[in-house]
Amino acid sequence: MRFGVHYLNTYIPELDGPVPGLYRNIIAQVQEAERLGFHDAWVTEHHFHEYGGLISQPPVLLTAVACATTRIHLGVAISVLPLNDPLRNAEAYATMDVLSGGRLEFGVGRGATPGEFEAARIDYGDSPQRLREHAEVLLQAWSDDPVNFNGQLYAFDNVRVFPKPLQRPHPPVWVGASRSDDTFRWAGEKGFHLLTLPYAYEPPVLLHWLGIYKETLRGHGYDPSSREILGKFHVFVAESDAAARASAERYWLNYYDMLYARGSWSVHHPPTPADYAEEVAHGRAIVGDPARCIDIIHGLREQFGLTALSGVFHYGGMPQDLALSNLRLFAERVMPAIPEAVASRM
């Protein structure tokens, strides 16, 4: 299976310390993840709040990480296309792909935080159309031809965009799909890979959407077995199940406290220890000793057909030494027990 580390930082100054040190810690973790054999490092774009807002410019951070690593693929999950200009987005991520030696994994989505749209004075109601038009413009910008596009929201006439990404015809494209049939269907129509949040739904809901995605892939001439389906989870591994649950609880609650404060479609009340216990018990957070984590991941692969997993190993103000211990134990005791199943690259 393809494994990645994932960063959606919830900045808690009294725990995380000054911002420069936090960035250094993230880079050091990705360096360690590369040494341990992880395939990917992902970051998530957010704005205007301690929930995620320190990664407001993913291509900048990813370029810094690229300069400190040599092999690990570097992804954004997701670039919120409606909040960005398509030509400048194409320039920024192409530059990052070139400077990384062709390691960009490009995830796109419409965004799920209306407060960010309000602050940016962009109509959230336009986001599905902005997503599709932005993606089309960006892929034209990455081609060898000038951009010529006349849509409902964007129009460009013979615009030449530089640089071009190193990966040709373009870096792998992933779609963050979470709440509508249309997004899963669009990802299938385009033949893009898929980013999912399995912990956020009852299994039949996600299975319905995955069915739409695979059916649409087949209908447009793509082999579903050649496409990646990634699931993102919070992870904590310790030598004993009890130690893992006890160690992660505080930081899981910190993370969801901030998500609730930011406002989210997925969190309707302040999180409680009982919520945490339920998430762990049902495997919606991968927390436990190595054997339990292995069992959870095997179950996820069997149930949803996941080919990739991105783990949030550092969250809620977790200390650096604890995050690194979490990473190392997962890599040394969990990853070797999961057979590799990497789809063909796009």
N, C-alpha and C positions, 0 to 999 in steps of 0.2 A: 504494500500500500504506500501511497505517496503521503509523506508527513511534512507539515509546516508549523512554524511558530507564527503567532498572530498578535498584533498590537493594536488595541483600542484603549488608549491610556485614560484612566480616570485620575486626574491630577489632584492629589491631596498633599499640599505643601509640607505639613508637619510630618508626614510619613515619607513622601517622595524626595523631599529636599529641594534645593534650587534647581531650576529648569535645566541649566547646562549639565549638571550631574545626572539628571534623569535621562537626557539624550545619550550621554556617555554610557550609562547602564544599559540602555536599549541596544546600542551598537555592540557593546561587549557581549550581551546575550546572543545576538545574531552571530557574532564571531564564534561563540561556543557552539551554537546550533549547527553551524557549518562544520566545525570540527567533529561533532557527534554524528553527522550524516543526515541531518534534515535536508529535505529537498528545497523547501521554500521558506521565505519570511514574508509575511503579509502585514500591511498596515491599512487602517480604515480612516477615511477622510471625515472629519467633523469640524464644526465651526462655532465660535462665539460662546463657549461654555467649557468649564473644567471637564465635563464629560466628552472626551475625545478631542477637544479643541487644540491641544498641543501638537496634533498631527493634522493641521489645517492645510498644509502644503506637502502632500505625500511625495511628489517627485523630488523635492528638495531633500527631505529626509532619506529617501531611498538612494539618492545619489551619494549622500554621505556614507550610507551603509555600503554601497557598492565600492567605494574607495577603500573600505576597511575589510573587504572580503574578496574572494576570487571565484567561487563556484556556485554558491547558493543562489537560487532564483529569487527575485525580488518582486513582490506583487502588491497591487493596490486592490483592496476589497472593501469598499469600492471607490472609484472616482465618481463623485456625485455629478453626473453630466449636466443636469439642469442648472447647477450653480456655477458652471465654468463656461468660458468662451471656447468653442470647439477648435479654432485655429491655434490659440495659445496653449490649449491642452495638448494638442497634437505636437506642438513644438517642444513643450516641457517634457513629455514622456518619451518622445523620440530622442531627445538629448540624453535622458537618463538611460535609455536602452543602449545608446552608443557608448556612453562612459562606463557602463557596467559590462561591456563586452557581449551584449545580447542576452541579458538575463531578465528582462521585464516580463512579468505576467500582468496583463491589463484587465482588471475587473471593472465593470460598469454597472450603474444602476440609477434609478430615479431619485433615491433618497427617501428616508422615512422619518424625518424630523422636521415637521412644519415650522417650528420656531426658527430654524436656520433660514428657511425661505422668507419668513416674515422679516427677519433682520436684514436680509439681502434685498428685500423689496422685489422678490420674484414670485409670481403666482404659482402656488403649488398645484393648482388645477391644470396647468400646462405641462406638468412634469412628464407625463407619458409621451407627449409629442416631442418635447425637448430632448428626451432620452433618445428617441429613434432618429431624429434629425441630426443631433449632435454626433451620434455614432456614425451615421452615413458620411457626414462632412469629415470627421476625423479619419476614417478609413480612406477617403479620397485623398486627404492631405498626406497620408503615409504612402500613397501609391507614387508612381513615377510621373503622373500627370498633374496638371494644375487642378485646383478645386473649382468646379462649376456646379453650383447647386442653387435651386430655387424652390424653397419649401414654404411652409406656413409661417415659420418663426425665424428662419435663417436664409440668407441669400448671398451668394458669393459668385463673382465672375472672374474666371481665369486668374486665380490667386495661387502663386507658387509658394510652397511652405517648405522650410528647411529647419533642422536637418531631417533626413529620412531615418527611420529606425534601422538598426543593424540587422534585425531579424526580418527576413523577407518571405512572403509579401508583407507581413506585419507580425508583431508579437502575438502570442496566444491571447484570445479575447474570452473573458468569462462574464457571465451575467449574474448579478445578485438578484435573485428572485425570491420573493417572500410572501406576497399577499394577493396575487391575482393570476387567473388563468392566462390573461393576455401576455404577461411578462414571460411565463414559461413557454408559451406558444411562440413568442418572438425569438427567444433564445434558440428554440428548435428550428425555426425558419432560417435563421442565419447560420446554424451549425456551430454556435458558440458553446463553450464549456459552461458549467453551472455551479454557482455558489449558493449554498442553502444553510438554513438554521434549523436543523432537525429538532432541537430542544424546544422550539417555540410553538409546536403544534402537536395535536394528537396524531398518531401515525397515519390513520386513514386519510387525513387532509393532505399531508405531504405525499403520500403514495398516489393520490389522485393527481396532484400537480406533476409528479415525476412521470406518470403515465401520459399526460398531455405532452410533456417535453419529448419523451421518447417516440411517441406516435408522430409528432410533428417532424422530428429529425428524419424518421423513416420516409415520411411523405415528401420530404424535400431532398431525398437522395443521400442522406447521411447514415452511416452505420452507428447506432447508439453505443456499441462497444468501443468505438474510437474516440468517444468523448468522455471527459472527466466530470464526475459529480462530487463536489467537495462539501463536507459538513464541518461547521465551526463549533467548538465546544470550549468551555472552561475546563482546565485540567489541573489536578494535583495528585501526585504520587508520593507515597511514603512506604517505609518498610512494612508497616502494619496498617490495616484498614482504619482502625480507631485513630491512629496518629494522623493519617491523611485527612480524615473528616475534621478532626479538632484543629489542625493547622490551617486549613483552607477557609474555615467558617468566617472568621473575622473579615478576611479580604473579599470573599464573595459578597458578604453583606455590604461592605463599603462600596463595592462596584455597583450593586443594584440600588443602594441608597441614592447614589449619584444619578443613575439612569432614571429613577423615579422623579428626582428633583428636576431633571432636564425635561421630563415629559416624554412618554413613549407609548406607542400603541400596544406594547407587550407587557407593561408593568402598571397595574391599576391601584396598587397600594404599597406603602413602605414595606420592604422585605422584612421577614421575621426569621428567627432560627428554625421555626417549623417549616417555612418555605424552603429554606436551605436543605433541611433533612429530607424533604419530599423530592427535591430536585436530584439529590444524591441517590436516594433509594431507587428512583426510576431511571437512573442513568442519563438524565438530562444534563448533568455535570459529571465529567469523568473523574471521579474522586475515589481513591482507595489504594489498596496495595497493588503491586504489579499484576497479580493474578486476576483481581477484580477488573482492573482497567483493560486487560486483554480480553476478558469475557465480554465487556461492554462493547468494545470495538468490533469484535467478531459478530456480535448481534446487530450492530449498526450496518455492517457490510452486508449481512444476510438479508436484513429487513429492507434497506433502502438502496442497496447496490452502490454504496459509496466507494469511490476509487481513491479519494484523498481526504485527509483530515487535517484541519488547522487547529492547533491548540493554543489557547490563551493561557500561558504559563505564568505570566506576571500581571497582577491586577489588584486593584483596591489598595494600593500603597504597600504591597508586599515587599519586604526587604530583598536586596539584591542577592544575598547569600541563599535565601530560601528559594528564590526564583531559579537560581542556577542549580541548586540541588534538585529541584523539581524537574528541570530540563534533563539533567544527567541521568536521573533514575529512569525517567520515561524512555530515553534513548537506549540505555543499557539493558533494561529489563522488559520493556514493553514492545518497542519497535521490532526487535529480532523475532518476536513470536507472531508477527503479522506478515503473511506472505506478500511479496511485492506484486502489485497489480496496477501498473502505470499505463494509462491509455496512450494511444499514439498521439504524438505532439501535433498541434495545429499551427 
